[in-house]
Amino acid sequence: MSSDVSIALSPIQFSDLGLAEPILRAIADTGYTHPTPIQAQAFRWC
């Protein structure tokens, strides 16, 4: 398996999206760790 494939299969976390710390804390407080695919795509545009 190439490294490109393993990167594509590793789940994105909210902390990978460059969100502000207060937002990350609020998300963590609700128990979420991984964005949905549409959330991950949307946050990357910000």
N, CA, C and O atoms as a CHARMM CRD file, in Angstrom:
* protein
*
  184
    1    1 MET  N      0.85600  -1.18200   0.00000 PROA 1      0.00000
    2    1 MET  CA     0.00000   0.00000   0.00000 PROA 1      0.00000
    3    1 MET  C      0.89300   1.23300   0.00000 PROA 1      0.00000
    4    1 MET  O      1.81600   1.34200   0.80700 PROA 1      0.00000
    5    2 SER  N      0.61300   2.15300  -0.90400 PROA 2      0.00000
    6    2 SER  CA     1.43200   3.35600  -0.96200 PROA 2      0.00000
    7    2 SER  C      1.01300   4.34200   0.11600 PROA 2      0.00000
    8    2 SER  O     -0.07600   4.23500   0.68000 PROA 2      0.00000
    9    3 SER  N      1.88000   5.29700   0.39500 PROA 3      0.00000
   10    3 SER  CA     1.57600   6.28200   1.42800 PROA 3      0.00000
   11    3 SER  C      0.39200   7.16200   1.02600 PROA 3      0.00000
   12    3 SER  O     -0.34100   7.63700   1.89300 PROA 3      0.00000
   13    4 ASP  N      0.19400   7.38400  -0.27400 PROA 4      0.00000
   14    4 ASP  CA    -0.94600   8.17700  -0.72800 PROA 4      0.00000
   15    4 ASP  C     -2.26300   7.50900  -0.35100 PROA 4      0.00000
   16    4 ASP  O     -3.21900   8.18400   0.03200 PROA 4      0.00000
   17    5 VAL  N     -2.31300   6.21000  -0.45900 PROA 5      0.00000
   18    5 VAL  CA    -3.52700   5.47700  -0.12100 PROA 5      0.00000
   19    5 VAL  C     -3.77600   5.53900   1.37500 PROA 5      0.00000
   20    5 VAL  O     -4.91500   5.74800   1.79300 PROA 5      0.00000
   21    6 SER  N     -2.75800   5.36600   2.18600 PROA 6      0.00000
   22    6 SER  CA    -2.94900   5.38600   3.63700 PROA 6      0.00000
   23    6 SER  C     -3.37000   6.76800   4.11800 PROA 6      0.00000
   24    6 SER  O     -4.13200   6.88100   5.07800 PROA 6      0.00000
   25    7 ILE  N     -2.88900   7.81000   3.47100 PROA 7      0.00000
   26    7 ILE  CA    -3.30500   9.15900   3.84200 PROA 7      0.00000
   27    7 ILE  C     -4.78700   9.34900   3.52000 PROA 7      0.00000
   28    7 ILE  O     -5.52800   9.92800   4.31400 PROA 7      0.00000
   29    8 ALA  N     -5.21100   8.86600   2.37100 PROA 8      0.00000
   30    8 ALA  CA    -6.60400   9.01500   1.96800 PROA 8      0.00000
   31    8 ALA  C     -7.53300   8.24400   2.89400 PROA 8      0.00000
   32    8 ALA  O     -8.68200   8.64600   3.07900 PROA 8      0.00000
   33    9 LEU  N     -7.06700   7.15200   3.47800 PROA 9      0.00000
   34    9 LEU  CA    -7.90800   6.33000   4.33500 PROA 9      0.00000
   35    9 LEU  C     -7.90500   6.77500   5.78800 PROA 9      0.00000
   36    9 LEU  O     -8.77300   6.35800   6.55400 PROA 9      0.00000
   37   10 SER  N     -6.95700   7.61000   6.18600 PROA 10     0.00000
   38   10 SER  CA    -6.92100   8.04600   7.57900 PROA 10     0.00000
   39   10 SER  C     -7.99100   9.10600   7.79400 PROA 10     0.00000
   40   10 SER  O     -8.11600  10.03400   6.99500 PROA 10     0.00000
   41   11 PRO  N     -8.76500   8.97300   8.86900 PROA 11     0.00000
   42   11 PRO  CA    -9.86400   9.90900   9.09000 PROA 11     0.00000
   43   11 PRO  C     -9.35200  11.31200   9.43300 PROA 11     0.00000
   44   11 PRO  O     -8.37600  11.47700  10.16400 PROA 11     0.00000
   45   12 ILE  N    -10.02600  12.29200   8.89400 PROA 12     0.00000
   46   12 ILE  CA    -9.70900  13.68500   9.19900 PROA 12     0.00000
   47   12 ILE  C    -10.34700  14.02900  10.52900 PROA 12     0.00000
   48   12 ILE  O    -11.47300  13.62000  10.81300 PROA 12     0.00000
   49   13 GLN  N     -9.63400  14.77100  11.33400 PROA 13     0.00000
   50   13 GLN  CA   -10.17600  15.24000  12.60200 PROA 13     0.00000
   51   13 GLN  C    -10.45100  16.72700  12.49300 PROA 13     0.00000
   52   13 GLN  O     -9.87900  17.40900  11.64200 PROA 13     0.00000
   53   14 PHE  N    -11.33400  17.23700  13.36100 PROA 14     0.00000
   54   14 PHE  CA   -11.61900  18.66500  13.33300 PROA 14     0.00000
   55   14 PHE  C    -10.34300  19.48000  13.53900 PROA 14     0.00000
   56   14 PHE  O    -10.21500  20.57300  12.98700 PROA 14     0.00000
   57   15 SER  N     -9.41200  18.97000  14.31400 PROA 15     0.00000
   58   15 SER  CA    -8.16500  19.70000  14.56300 PROA 15     0.00000
   59   15 SER  C     -7.31000  19.83600  13.30000 PROA 15     0.00000
   60   15 SER  O     -6.41000  20.67400  13.25300 PROA 15     0.00000
   61   16 ASP  N     -7.58000  19.02700  12.28700 PROA 16     0.00000
   62   16 ASP  CA    -6.84400  19.10600  11.02300 PROA 16     0.00000
   63   16 ASP  C     -7.36100  20.21800  10.11500 PROA 16     0.00000
   64   16 ASP  O     -6.74700  20.51200   9.09000 PROA 16     0.00000
   65   17 LEU  N     -8.48300  20.84100  10.47800 PROA 17     0.00000
   66   17 LEU  CA    -9.14900  21.77700   9.58100 PROA 17     0.00000
   67   17 LEU  C     -8.77400  23.23800   9.80900 PROA 17     0.00000
   68   17 LEU  O     -9.29400  24.11700   9.12100 PROA 17     0.00000
   69   18 GLY  N     -7.89200  23.51200  10.75100 PROA 18     0.00000
   70   18 GLY  CA    -7.44700  24.87100  10.97800 PROA 18     0.00000
   71   18 GLY  C     -8.47800  25.76100  11.66200 PROA 18     0.00000
   72   18 GLY  O     -8.47900  26.97700  11.47200 PROA 18     0.00000
   73   19 LEU  N     -9.34800  25.15700  12.45100 PROA 19     0.00000
   74   19 LEU  CA   -10.36300  25.92900  13.16400 PROA 19     0.00000
   75   19 LEU  C     -9.75900  26.59100  14.39500 PROA 19     0.00000
   76   19 LEU  O     -8.75500  26.12700  14.93600 PROA 19     0.00000
   77   20 ALA  N    -10.37900  27.67400  14.82700 PROA 20     0.00000
   78   20 ALA  CA    -9.91500  28.38600  16.01900 PROA 20     0.00000
   79   20 ALA  C    -10.08300  27.50700  17.25600 PROA 20     0.00000
   80   20 ALA  O    -10.98900  26.67700  17.32500 PROA 20     0.00000
   81   21 GLU  N     -9.20600  27.70200  18.21800 PROA 21     0.00000
   82   21 GLU  CA    -9.19800  26.88300  19.43700 PROA 21     0.00000
   83   21 GLU  C    -10.54200  26.88400  20.17400 PROA 21     0.00000
   84   21 GLU  O    -10.97900  25.81800  20.60800 PROA 21     0.00000
   85   22 PRO  N    -11.21400  28.02400  20.33500 PROA 22     0.00000
   86   22 PRO  CA   -12.51400  27.98100  21.02100 PROA 22     0.00000
   87   22 PRO  C    -13.54200  27.09600  20.29200 PROA 22     0.00000
   88   22 PRO  O    -14.35800  26.42900  20.92900 PROA 22     0.00000
   89   23 ILE  N    -13.49100  27.09800  18.97300 PROA 23     0.00000
   90   23 ILE  CA   -14.40600  26.25200  18.20500 PROA 23     0.00000
   91   23 ILE  C    -14.04700  24.78500  18.39400 PROA 23     0.00000
   92   23 ILE  O    -14.93000  23.94400  18.56100 PROA 23     0.00000
   93   24 LEU  N    -12.75100  24.47700  18.36800 PROA 24     0.00000
   94   24 LEU  CA   -12.31900  23.09100  18.59400 PROA 24     0.00000
   95   24 LEU  C    -12.73800  22.59500  19.97500 PROA 24     0.00000
   96   24 LEU  O    -13.15100  21.44400  20.11900 PROA 24     0.00000
   97   25 ARG  N    -12.63600  23.45500  20.99100 PROA 25     0.00000
   98   25 ARG  CA   -13.05500  23.06800  22.34600 PROA 25     0.00000
   99   25 ARG  C    -14.55200  22.80100  22.38900 PROA 25     0.00000
  100   25 ARG  O    -14.99400  21.83000  23.00300 PROA 25     0.00000
  101   26 ALA  N    -15.33100  23.65700  21.74100 PROA 26     0.00000
  102   26 ALA  CA   -16.78800  23.47100  21.72100 PROA 26     0.00000
  103   26 ALA  C    -17.16600  22.16900  21.02100 PROA 26     0.00000
  104   26 ALA  O    -18.05800  21.45100  21.47200 PROA 26     0.00000
  105   27 ILE  N    -16.49300  21.87200  19.93200 PROA 27     0.00000
  106   27 ILE  CA   -16.75700  20.62000  19.21600 PROA 27     0.00000
  107   27 ILE  C    -16.38100  19.43700  20.09400 PROA 27     0.00000
  108   27 ILE  O    -17.13600  18.46900  20.18500 PROA 27     0.00000
  109   28 ALA  N    -15.22300  19.50200  20.74100 PROA 28     0.00000
  110   28 ALA  CA   -14.77800  18.41000  21.62000 PROA 28     0.00000
  111   28 ALA  C    -15.73100  18.23200  22.79300 PROA 28     0.00000
  112   28 ALA  O    -15.98900  17.10400  23.21400 PROA 28     0.00000
  113   29 ASP  N    -16.25400  19.33000  23.32300 PROA 29     0.00000
  114   29 ASP  CA   -17.19100  19.24900  24.44600 PROA 29     0.00000
  115   29 ASP  C    -18.46100  18.50100  24.07500 PROA 29     0.00000
  116   29 ASP  O    -19.10400  17.90000  24.93500 PROA 29     0.00000
  117   30 THR  N    -18.82400  18.53500  22.79600 PROA 30     0.00000
  118   30 THR  CA   -20.01700  17.80700  22.36300 PROA 30     0.00000
  119   30 THR  C    -19.71900  16.34700  22.05600 PROA 30     0.00000
  120   30 THR  O    -20.63500  15.55100  21.85000 PROA 30     0.00000
  121   31 GLY  N    -18.41900  15.99100  22.02500 PROA 31     0.00000
  122   31 GLY  CA   -18.04600  14.59300  21.81700 PROA 31     0.00000
  123   31 GLY  C    -17.68700  14.22900  20.38900 PROA 31     0.00000
  124   31 GLY  O    -17.36500  13.07500  20.10600 PROA 31     0.00000
  125   32 TYR  N    -17.73900  15.19500  19.49000 PROA 32     0.00000
  126   32 TYR  CA   -17.38300  14.89900  18.10400 PROA 32     0.00000
  127   32 TYR  C    -15.87100  14.93300  17.92900 PROA 32     0.00000
  128   32 TYR  O    -15.18900  15.76400  18.52800 PROA 32     0.00000
  129   33 THR  N    -15.34900  14.02900  17.10900 PROA 33     0.00000
  130   33 THR  CA   -13.91100  14.01500  16.81600 PROA 33     0.00000
  131   33 THR  C    -13.63000  14.07500  15.31900 PROA 33     0.00000
  132   33 THR  O    -12.59500  14.59900  14.90800 PROA 33     0.00000
  133   34 HSD  N    -14.53500  13.54700  14.50100 PROA 34     0.00000
  134   34 HSD  CA   -14.31400  13.49700  13.05700 PROA 34     0.00000
  135   34 HSD  C    -15.46000  14.19100  12.33500 PROA 34     0.00000
  136   34 HSD  O    -16.62700  13.90600  12.60300 PROA 34     0.00000
  137   35 PRO  N    -15.13500  15.10000  11.42200 PROA 35     0.00000
  138   35 PRO  CA   -16.18400  15.73900  10.64100 PROA 35     0.00000
  139   35 PRO  C    -16.75200  14.77700   9.60600 PROA 35     0.00000
  140   35 PRO  O    -16.09700  13.81500   9.20600 PROA 35     0.00000
  141   36 THR  N    -17.96800  15.04800   9.18600 PROA 36     0.00000
  142   36 THR  CA   -18.52300  14.29100   8.06800 PROA 36     0.00000
  143   36 THR  C    -17.75700  14.69800   6.81100 PROA 36     0.00000
  144   36 THR  O    -17.09500  15.73600   6.80700 PROA 36     0.00000
  145   37 PRO  N    -17.83500  13.91200   5.76300 PROA 37     0.00000
  146   37 PRO  CA   -17.11400  14.29000   4.53600 PROA 37     0.00000
  147   37 PRO  C    -17.49500  15.68400   4.02400 PROA 37     0.00000
  148   37 PRO  O    -16.62500  16.42700   3.56900 PROA 37     0.00000
  149   38 ILE  N    -18.76700  16.04500   4.09000 PROA 38     0.00000
  150   38 ILE  CA   -19.17300  17.36600   3.60400 PROA 38     0.00000
  151   38 ILE  C    -18.63700  18.46700   4.51000 PROA 38     0.00000
  152   38 ILE  O    -18.27300  19.53400   4.01600 PROA 38     0.00000
  153   39 GLN  N    -18.57800  18.24300   5.81400 PROA 39     0.00000
  154   39 GLN  CA   -17.99900  19.23600   6.72100 PROA 39     0.00000
  155   39 GLN  C    -16.51300  19.41800   6.41800 PROA 39     0.00000
  156   39 GLN  O    -16.01900  20.54600   6.38100 PROA 39     0.00000
  157   40 ALA  N    -15.81100  18.32900   6.20600 PROA 40     0.00000
  158   40 ALA  CA   -14.37900  18.41700   5.91500 PROA 40     0.00000
  159   40 ALA  C    -14.14100  19.20200   4.62800 PROA 40     0.00000
  160   40 ALA  O    -13.20700  20.00200   4.56100 PROA 40     0.00000
  161   41 GLN  N    -14.95700  18.99100   3.62000 PROA 41     0.00000
  162   41 GLN  CA   -14.80000  19.72300   2.36400 PROA 41     0.00000
  163   41 GLN  C    -15.14000  21.19800   2.55100 PROA 41     0.00000
  164   41 GLN  O    -14.44800  22.06400   2.01500 PROA 41     0.00000
  165   42 ALA  N    -16.17900  21.48700   3.29000 PROA 42     0.00000
  166   42 ALA  CA   -16.60400  22.87600   3.48400 PROA 42     0.00000
  167   42 ALA  C    -15.57200  23.66200   4.27900 PROA 42     0.00000
  168   42 ALA  O    -15.27000  24.80300   3.92700 PROA 42     0.00000
  169   43 PHE  N    -15.03300  23.09000   5.32800 PROA 43     0.00000
  170   43 PHE  CA   -14.07900  23.81400   6.17700 PROA 43     0.00000
  171   43 PHE  C    -12.76500  24.05500   5.44600 PROA 43     0.00000
  172   43 PHE  O    -12.05600  25.00600   5.77300 PROA 43     0.00000
  173   44 ARG  N    -12.43100  23.25400   4.50500 PROA 44     0.00000
  174   44 ARG  CA   -11.18500  23.45300   3.76300 PROA 44     0.00000
  175   44 ARG  C    -11.26100  24.67900   2.86400 PROA 44     0.00000
  176   44 ARG  O    -10.22000  25.19700   2.46000 PROA 44     0.00000
  177   45 TRP  N    -12.45000  25.15500   2.54000 PROA 45     0.00000
  178   45 TRP  CA   -12.61700  26.34000   1.71900 PROA 45     0.00000
  179   45 TRP  C    -12.42800  27.61900   2.53500 PROA 45     0.00000
  180   45 TRP  O    -12.18100  28.68500   1.97100 PROA 45     0.00000
  181   46 CYS  N    -12.54300  27.51600   3.84200 PROA 46     0.00000
  182   46 CYS  CA   -12.45300  28.70300   4.70700 PROA 46     0.00000
  183   46 CYS  C    -11.03000  29.18800   4.82500 PROA 46     0.00000
  184   46 CYS  O    -10.76800  30.17500   5.51200 PROA 46     0.00000
